[in-house]
């Protein structure tokens, strides 16, 4: 193999990004999700406002929604539907002043 063939093969293998970089992004996303969930939960307890709780559920919903679209598994789709109903009910209750 000459230099150009090696470079072409390397570019083809790394076309979708470096695996280490993807792993770092995934871990950063998980860390930020946990951190935001903890902070929103703390704000919900301190301020006694359900708006923070709704934001926490919405964040989880959109995460599940993305997974359901990409993975197309039945269990993910069912979970997204249940989370969507819960989020809609929470938002309606919050707006109407029930929470």
GUNUNU-631477 format. One line per 5 residues: number of its first residue (from 1); for each residue x, y, z of N, C-alpha, C. Coordinates in steps of 0.02 Angstrom, whole numbers, plus 32768, in hexadecimal, padded with zeros to 4 digits. Example, Ala and Ser with C-alpha at 12.3 -4.5 7.8 and 13.67 -1.06 7.14 Angstrom:
BEGIN
1	8294,7EE4,8186,8267,7F1F,8186,8294,7F5B,8186 ~ 8282,7F90,8162,82AC,7FCB,8165,8285,8002,818A
This chain:
BEGIN
1	802A,7FC4,8000,8000,8000,8000,802C,803E,8000 ~ 8017,806D,7FD7,803C,80AB,7FD7,8019,80DE,8005 ~ 8037,8116,800B,801F,8149,8039,7FD8,8160,802A ~ 7FC8,816A,7FEB,7F86,8181,7FD7,7F4F,814E,7FE7 ~ 7F5E,810E,7FDD,7F2D,80D9,7FED,7F1F,80D7,8038
6	7F54,80DE,8060,7F4C,80DE,80A9,7F22,811A,80BF ~ 7F30,8154,80A3,7F0A,8190,80B4,7EC1,8189,809F ~ 7EB5,816E,8064,7E70,8164,804C,7E4A,8134,807A ~ 7E6B,80FE,808D,7E4B,80CD,80BA,7E3D,80EC,80FE ~ 7E6B,8113,8118,7E63,8134,8158,7E29,8166,8156
11	7E25,818C,8120,7DEE,81BC,8119,7DAB,8199,8116 ~ 7DAA,8160,80F3,7D6C,813A,80ED,7D56,811F,8131 ~ 7D85,8105,8158,7D76,80EA,819A,7D5F,8120,81CB ~ 7D7C,815C,81C6,7D6C,8192,81F4,7D3A,81C3,81D7 ~ 7D15,81AE,81A4,7CE5,81DA,8183,7CB0,81F5,81B3
16	7C99,81CA,81E0,7C64,81DE,820F,7C7F,81F7,8252 ~ 7CBE,8202,8257,7CDB,821D,8294,7D04,81EA,82BA ~ 7D2C,8203,82E6,7D57,81DA,830F,7D2F,81B9,8347 ~ 7D3B,8179,8354,7D17,8155,8388,7D23,8172,83CD ~ 7D60,8187,83DB,7D70,81A5,841B,7D49,81E6,8425
21	7D46,820E,83F0,7D21,824D,83F3,7CD6,8240,83FE ~ 7CBA,820E,83DD,7C74,81FC,83E7,7C68,81E7,842F ~ 7C96,81C0,844A,7C8F,81A9,848F,7C91,81E4,84C0 ~ 7CBC,8214,84B4,7CC0,824F,84DE,7C7E,8277,84DB ~ 7C62,827F,849F,7C23,82A2,8498,7BEA,827E,84BC
26	7BE8,823C,84B7,7BB4,8215,84D9,7BBA,821D,8524 ~ 7BF7,8218,853F,7C00,821F,8587,7BF0,8266,859E ~ 7C01,8298,8575,7BF1,82DD,8587,7BA5,82E8,8587 ~ 7B83,82CA,8557,7B3A,82D0,8554,7B1A,82AF,8591 ~ 7B32,8274,85A3,7B17,8252,85DE,7B23,827B,861D
31	7B5F,8295,8625,7B6F,82BE,865F,7B43,82FC,8663 ~ 7B3A,831E,8629,7B11,835A,862A,7AC8,8349,8638 ~ 7AB0,8310,861F,7A6B,82FC,862D,7A61,82F0,8677 ~ 7A8F,82CE,8697,7A8A,82C2,86DF,7A8F,8304,8706 ~ 7ABD,832E,86F2,7AC6,836E,8716,7A88,8399,8710
36	7A6C,839E,86D4,7A30,83C7,86CA,79F5,83AA,86F1 ~ 79EF,8368,86F1,79B8,8347,8715,79BE,8355,8760 ~ 79FA,8351,877B,7A04,835F,87C3,79F4,83A8,87D2 ~ 7A0C,83D6,87A8,7A00,841D,87B4,79B6,842E,87AE ~ 7995,8414,877B,794D,8421,8774,7925,8403,87AE
41	7939,83C9,87C4,7919,83AB,87FE,7922,83D5,883D ~ 795E,83EF,8846,796C,841B,8880,7944,845B,887B ~ 7941,847A,8840,7919,84B6,8837,78CF,84A9,8845 ~ 78B8,846F,882F,7872,845D,883A,7863,8459,8885 ~ 7891,843D,88AB,7887,8437,88F3,788D,847B,8916
46	78BD,84A4,8901,78C9,84E4,8921,7892,8516,8912 ~ 7881,851D,88D3,7850,854F,88BE,7808,8538,88C3 ~ 77FD,84F7,88CD,77BA,84DB,88CE,7794,84EB,888E ~ 77B7,84E6,8856,7799,84F5,8815,779F,84B8,87E9 ~ 7768,84A1,87CD,7769,8464,87A4,7785,8470,875E
51	7791,84AF,874C,77AE,84BE,870A,77F0,849C,8700 ~ 7818,8499,8734,7859,8477,8730,7851,842C,8725 ~ 781F,8410,8746,7810,83C9,873E,77FA,83BA,86F7 ~ 77D3,83E6,86DA,77BD,83DE,8695,77F9,83E1,8666 ~ 7827,840F,8672,7863,8413,8648,788C,83D2,864C
56	788F,83B5,8688,78B4,8377,8691,7893,833F,8668 ~ 7850,833A,866B,782D,8307,8645,7833,8313,85FA ~ 7831,8352,85E5,7839,8361,859E,787E,834E,8584 ~ 78B1,835B,85AD,78F5,8348,8599,78F9,82FC,858F ~ 78DC,82D7,85BE,78DB,828E,85B8,78B3,8277,857C
61	787B,8299,856F,7850,8287,8536,7876,828F,84F4 ~ 7898,82C7,84EC,78BB,82D2,84AC,78F5,82A2,84A3 ~ 7914,828F,84D9,7949,825C,84D6,792C,821A,84BE ~ 78F4,8206,84DB,78D3,81C7,84C9,78B7,81CB,8482 ~ 789E,8205,846F,7882,820F,842C,78B8,8205,83F7
66	78F3,8221,8403,792A,8218,83D4,793F,81CF,83CF ~ 7943,81AC,8408,7955,8165,8407,7920,813C,83E2 ~ 78E1,814C,83EC,78AB,8127,83CA,78AF,8130,837F ~ 78BF,816C,8369,78C5,8178,8321,7900,8152,8304 ~ 7938,8154,8326,7974,8134,830C,7972,80E8,8311
71	795A,80CD,8349,795D,8085,8354,7920,805F,833B ~ 78E7,8081,8338,78A9,8064,831E,7896,8022,8341 ~ 78A1,8020,8383,788C,7FE6,83AA,7847,7FF4,83C8 ~ 781F,7FC0,83CE,77DB,7FC8,83E7,77D9,7FE4,842E ~ 7806,7FCC,8458,7806,7FE3,849E,7816,802D,84A2
76	7844,8045,8478,7854,808D,8477,7819,80B6,8460 ~ 77F6,809E,842E,77BB,80C2,8415,7785,80C6,844A ~ 7779,808F,846D,7747,808E,84A3,775B,80BE,84DA ~ 779A,80BE,84EE,77B1,80EC,8522,77A9,8135,850D ~ 77B7,8144,84CF,77AF,8188,84B7,7766,819D,84B9
81	773A,8170,84A5,76F2,8181,84A8,76DB,818E,84EF ~ 76F1,8165,851E,76DE,816E,8564,76FB,81B0,857F ~ 773A,81BD,856F,7759,81FC,8585,7737,8238,8566 ~ 7723,8233,8526,7701,826A,8505,76BF,827A,8528 ~ 7699,8246,8539,7659,8251,855C,7666,8271,85A0
86	7697,8259,85C4,76A7,8276,8606,76BD,82BF,8600 ~ 76E7,82CD,85CF,76FE,8312,85C7,76C4,8341,85B4 ~ 7699,832A,8588,765F,8353,8574,7632,8360,85B0 ~ 7625,832B,85D7,75FB,8334,8613,761B,8364,8645 ~ 765B,835E,864F,767E,838B,867E,767B,83D3,8666
91	7685,83DE,8626,7683,8422,860A,763D,843F,8610 ~ 760A,8418,8600,75C5,8430,8605,75B4,8440,864E ~ 75C8,8415,867B,75BB,8422,86C2,75E0,845F,86DB ~ 761D,8469,86C4,7645,84A2,86D9,7626,84E3,86C0 ~ 7612,84E3,8680,75F4,851F,8663,75B1,852F,8684
96	758A,84FC,8692,7548,8507,86B1,754D,8518,86FB ~ 7588,8512,8718,7591,8523,875E,7584,84EA,878E ~ 7580,84AD,8773,7573,8473,879D,75AE,845A,87C3 ~ 75EA,846E,87AF,7627,8458,87D1,7644,8493,87F7
